[in-house]
Amino acid sequence: MLTGFITYPRTDSIRLSDKFVSDTFAFITESLGKDYLGQVKITKKKNNVQDAHESIRPTDILMTPEKAKNYLGKDQLRLYKLIYNRAMASLMAPAKITGKTSILDNNDYEFRLTGQTILFLGFLKYYQIDEEDNISIKLPAWKIGDVVNIKDIKALQHWTKPKTRYSEARLIKTLEELGVGRPSTYAPIMRTLREWGICFIWE
C-alpha cells in the first residue's frame, strides 16, 4: 500500500486543515503536556500566494521521523524531518527566555557581560537552532559588591565583517520579500545559479 508522507510540495500556503491542527494539538498534549500547546498563526494573505492547497506538512502527525526512517532513504528522511519539525513547532507555545546583565567596575572602567537562560523550551523543542545563535549563555551567580579577580585581559580588535553569504533558503526568502518570481520559479532559479557555478552556504 502506497502512502504519501507529506501534502502537496509546491504550495506556499501557510494554512493548516482543522483536522491536522486538532490531531497535532492532541499529540502535543499527550507527548509533551498542555503547557506546550500553542495556537494557529493567522497572517494576512499575500497576493502572490498560491492558496489552493494547504501548507506543506506531514499527512499524519503520528508518523514521526523515528517511525518514518523505516520507509525513507537518508535524504528523504532529512527533508521529512525538517517538514515534520517545522509543522510541530508552528503549533507549539513560545519559548520563555530570561536575560541577565552583569557590569564589572574597575577604576571607572565598566566591563559588561550579557547572558540569557532558557526557562521553557516551548517550540524550540522541535525547532532547530544554530549553534551560533547562542540561545543559552549562563553567567556566574555574582552579587552586588562581589570582587572578581581577573587573571588576564586581552585587547581584541574587531573588523567589520561582510554580509553573510546567501543560503538557498535565505535567498528564496529575500526573493519573496522583494516580490521576485513565484514559488514555482524558485527551483529553476536555484538550479540556474548552481549551473553558473554560484555556491551557497549550507545551514
Kinemage of the C-alpha trace (Angstrom):
@kinemage 1
@onewidth
@group {chain A} dominant
@subgroup {mainchain}
@vectorlist {calphas} color= white
{ca met a 1} P 0.000 0.000 0.000
{ca leu a 2} L 1.419 3.377 -1.047
{ca thr a 3} L 1.207 6.212 1.462
{ca gly a 4} L 2.053 9.882 0.995
{ca phe a 5} L 4.175 11.298 3.802
{ca ile a 6} L 3.594 14.993 3.065
{ca thr a 7} L 0.975 17.188 1.432
{ca tyr a 8} L 1.372 18.928 -1.943
{ca pro a 9} L 5.062 20.014 -2.009
{ca arg a 10} L 4.727 23.007 -4.362
{ca thr a 11} L 2.290 25.076 -2.355
{ca asp a 12} L 3.400 28.196 -0.490
{ca ser a 13} L 0.264 28.475 1.620
{ca ile a 14} L 0.596 28.557 5.407
{ca arg a 15} L -2.956 27.358 6.017
{ca leu a 16} L -3.439 24.137 8.005
{ca ser a 17} L -6.557 21.987 7.958
{ca asp a 18} L -8.706 21.949 11.094
{ca lys a 19} L -8.264 18.180 11.390
{ca phe a 20} L -4.467 18.385 11.250
{ca val a 21} L -4.456 21.137 13.873
{ca ser a 22} L -6.760 19.106 16.098
{ca asp a 23} L -4.671 15.932 15.696
{ca thr a 24} L -1.436 17.828 16.346
{ca phe a 25} L -2.794 19.536 19.462
{ca ala a 26} L -3.853 16.128 20.776
{ca phe a 27} L -0.388 14.698 20.016
{ca ile a 28} L 1.380 17.628 21.714
{ca thr a 29} L -0.827 17.320 24.786
{ca glu a 30} L -0.238 13.573 25.053
{ca ser a 31} L 3.512 13.577 24.357
{ca leu a 32} L 4.630 16.865 25.968
{ca gly a 33} L 1.784 18.241 28.069
{ca lys a 34} L -0.688 21.132 27.794
{ca asp a 35} L 1.992 23.716 28.589
{ca tyr a 36} L 3.434 23.136 25.119
{ca leu a 37} L 0.194 23.898 23.285
{ca gly a 38} L 0.383 26.920 21.017
{ca gln a 39} L -2.156 28.413 18.666
{ca val a 40} L -2.828 28.625 14.962
{ca lys a 41} L -0.935 31.509 13.361
{ca ile a 42} L -3.082 33.786 11.227
{ca thr a 43} L -1.407 36.204 8.830
{ca lys a 44} L -2.627 38.491 6.092
{ca lys a 45} L -2.980 36.826 2.724
{ca lys a 46} L -0.317 37.821 0.196
{ca asn a 47} L -1.247 38.496 -3.401
{ca asn a 48} L 1.277 36.062 -4.839
{ca val a 49} L 0.483 33.159 -2.508
{ca gln a 50} L -0.997 30.046 -4.117
{ca asp a 51} L -3.631 29.012 -1.578
{ca ala a 52} L -5.419 26.253 -3.500
{ca his a 53} L -3.610 23.706 -1.330
{ca glu a 54} L -2.877 23.913 2.362
{ca ser a 55} L 0.611 24.207 3.816
{ca ile a 56} L 3.354 21.658 3.256
{ca arg a 57} L 3.045 19.396 6.267
{ca pro a 58} L 3.100 15.724 7.314
{ca thr a 59} L -0.056 13.899 6.249
{ca asp a 60} L -0.106 12.183 9.642
{ca ile a 61} L 1.468 13.781 12.712
{ca leu a 62} L 1.738 10.324 14.298
{ca met a 63} L 4.239 9.353 11.584
{ca thr a 64} L 7.223 10.713 13.495
{ca pro a 65} L 10.680 10.864 11.864
{ca glu a 66} L 11.660 7.974 14.125
{ca lys a 67} L 8.950 5.823 12.535
{ca ala a 68} L 9.495 7.223 9.048
{ca lys a 69} L 13.151 6.150 8.931
{ca asn a 70} L 11.945 2.603 8.325
{ca tyr a 71} L 10.450 3.675 4.994
{ca leu a 72} L 12.541 6.597 3.709
{ca gly a 73} L 16.042 6.994 2.333
{ca lys a 74} L 18.632 9.181 4.046
{ca asp a 75} L 17.936 12.373 2.076
{ca gln a 76} L 14.181 11.770 2.103
{ca leu a 77} L 14.275 11.384 5.886
{ca arg a 78} L 16.229 14.634 6.333
{ca leu a 79} L 13.621 16.508 4.301
{ca tyr a 80} L 10.723 14.824 6.086
{ca lys a 81} L 12.242 15.615 9.498
{ca leu a 82} L 12.550 19.294 8.522
{ca ile a 83} L 8.900 19.438 7.401
{ca tyr a 84} L 7.679 17.485 10.434
{ca asn a 85} L 9.586 19.567 12.990
{ca arg a 86} L 8.549 22.903 11.478
{ca ala a 87} L 4.897 21.810 11.400
{ca met a 88} L 5.075 20.770 15.047
{ca ala a 89} L 6.883 23.948 16.116
{ca ser a 90} L 4.307 26.160 14.372
{ca leu a 91} L 1.590 24.861 16.703
{ca met a 92} L 3.587 24.941 19.934
{ca ala a 93} L 3.847 27.522 22.694
{ca pro a 94} L 6.518 30.266 22.636
{ca ala a 95} L 9.815 29.692 24.397
{ca lys a 96} L 10.466 31.603 27.624
{ca ile a 97} L 13.926 33.137 27.960
{ca thr a 98} L 15.245 35.370 30.731
{ca gly a 99} L 18.103 37.831 30.234
{ca lys a 100} L 20.796 38.886 32.684
{ca thr a 101} L 23.471 41.583 32.513
{ca ser a 102} L 26.469 41.889 34.844
{ca ile a 103} L 28.535 45.097 34.988
{ca leu a 104} L 32.051 44.864 36.405
{ca asp a 105} L 33.509 48.187 37.573
{ca asn a 106} L 37.263 48.697 37.686
{ca asn a 107} L 38.593 52.218 38.308
{ca asp a 108} L 35.720 53.845 36.436
{ca tyr a 109} L 36.013 51.393 33.550
{ca glu a 110} L 32.970 49.216 33.013
{ca phe a 111} L 33.007 45.690 31.620
{ca arg a 112} L 29.581 44.464 30.627
{ca leu a 113} L 28.607 40.801 30.305
{ca thr a 114} L 25.245 39.686 28.949
{ca gly a 115} L 23.707 36.244 29.214
{ca gln a 116} L 20.362 34.526 28.939
{ca thr a 117} L 18.809 31.325 30.162
{ca ile a 118} L 16.002 29.258 28.683
{ca leu a 119} L 13.231 28.849 31.260
{ca phe a 120} L 10.874 26.926 28.986
{ca leu a 121} L 11.752 25.357 25.632
{ca gly a 122} L 8.329 25.635 24.012
{ca phe a 123} L 8.582 25.376 20.219
{ca leu a 124} L 12.390 25.115 20.484
{ca lys a 125} L 11.776 21.509 21.425
{ca tyr a 126} L 11.302 20.845 17.710
{ca tyr a 127} L 12.715 23.924 16.006
{ca gln a 128} L 16.367 23.564 15.053
{ca ile a 129} L 18.640 26.264 16.463
{ca asp a 130} L 22.042 27.115 15.003
{ca glu a 131} L 24.926 26.905 17.467
{ca glu a 132} L 25.970 30.452 16.552
{ca asp a 133} L 22.621 31.773 17.821
{ca asn a 134} L 23.871 31.330 21.413
{ca ile a 135} L 20.371 30.977 22.830
{ca ser a 136} L 21.581 29.974 26.294
{ca ile a 137} L 24.579 31.782 27.833
{ca lys a 138} L 24.813 31.448 31.612
{ca leu a 139} L 26.635 33.989 33.748
{ca pro a 140} L 28.131 33.301 37.193
{ca ala a 141} L 25.847 33.962 40.152
{ca trp a 142} L 27.510 37.210 41.162
{ca lys a 143} L 26.027 39.567 43.761
{ca ile a 144} L 26.403 43.348 44.040
{ca gly a 145} L 29.678 44.092 45.774
{ca asp a 146} L 31.398 40.816 44.846
{ca val a 147} L 35.078 41.145 43.984
{ca val a 148} L 36.097 39.366 40.820
{ca asn a 149} L 39.743 38.540 40.274
{ca ile a 150} L 40.667 38.906 36.619
{ca lys a 151} L 43.749 36.899 35.727
{ca asp a 152} L 44.164 38.240 32.226
{ca ile a 153} L 42.649 40.839 29.901
{ca lys a 154} L 43.160 40.649 26.155
{ca ala a 155} L 42.526 43.595 23.878
{ca leu a 156} L 40.889 42.406 20.655
{ca gln a 157} L 40.338 44.467 17.550
{ca his a 158} L 37.195 43.723 15.572
{ca trp a 159} L 36.889 44.411 11.889
{ca thr a 160} L 33.637 44.971 10.092
{ca lys a 161} L 32.539 41.668 8.620
{ca pro a 162} L 30.957 41.350 5.185
{ca lys a 163} L 27.352 40.258 4.971
{ca thr a 164} L 26.771 36.553 5.370
{ca arg a 165} L 26.632 34.669 2.097
{ca tyr a 166} L 23.205 33.580 0.978
{ca ser a 167} L 21.964 30.092 1.621
{ca glu a 168} L 19.279 28.834 -0.742
{ca ala a 169} L 16.640 29.304 1.965
{ca arg a 170} L 17.757 32.884 2.698
{ca leu a 171} L 17.834 33.764 -0.999
{ca ile a 172} L 14.314 32.417 -1.547
{ca lys a 173} L 13.100 34.386 1.468
{ca thr a 174} L 14.652 37.546 0.001
{ca leu a 175} L 13.007 36.884 -3.374
{ca glu a 176} L 9.651 36.549 -1.595
{ca glu a 177} L 10.176 39.816 0.295
{ca leu a 178} L 11.064 41.626 -2.938
{ca gly a 179} L 8.178 40.048 -4.827
{ca val a 180} L 10.516 38.499 -7.402
{ca gly a 181} L 9.266 35.326 -9.079
{ca arg a 182} L 6.769 32.798 -7.765
{ca pro a 183} L 7.168 29.605 -5.736
{ca ser a 184} L 7.099 27.546 -8.938
{ca thr a 185} L 10.076 29.511 -10.314
{ca tyr a 186} L 12.339 29.337 -7.263
{ca ala a 187} L 13.656 25.832 -8.032
{ca pro a 188} L 14.652 26.745 -11.638
{ca ile a 189} L 16.332 29.927 -10.333
{ca met a 190} L 18.393 27.913 -7.827
{ca arg a 191} L 19.263 25.350 -10.494
{ca thr a 192} L 20.416 28.060 -12.904
{ca leu a 193} L 22.598 29.685 -10.235
{ca arg a 194} L 24.247 26.334 -9.478
{ca glu a 195} L 24.870 25.780 -13.194
{ca trp a 196} L 26.595 29.183 -13.307
{ca gly a 197} L 28.920 27.965 -10.571
{ca ile a 198} L 27.468 30.110 -7.810
{ca cys a 199} L 27.860 28.350 -4.464
{ca phe a 200} L 25.633 28.671 -1.412
{ca ile a 201} L 26.403 28.144 2.231
{ca trp a 202} L 24.532 25.278 3.861
{ca glu a 203} L 22.569 25.913 7.040
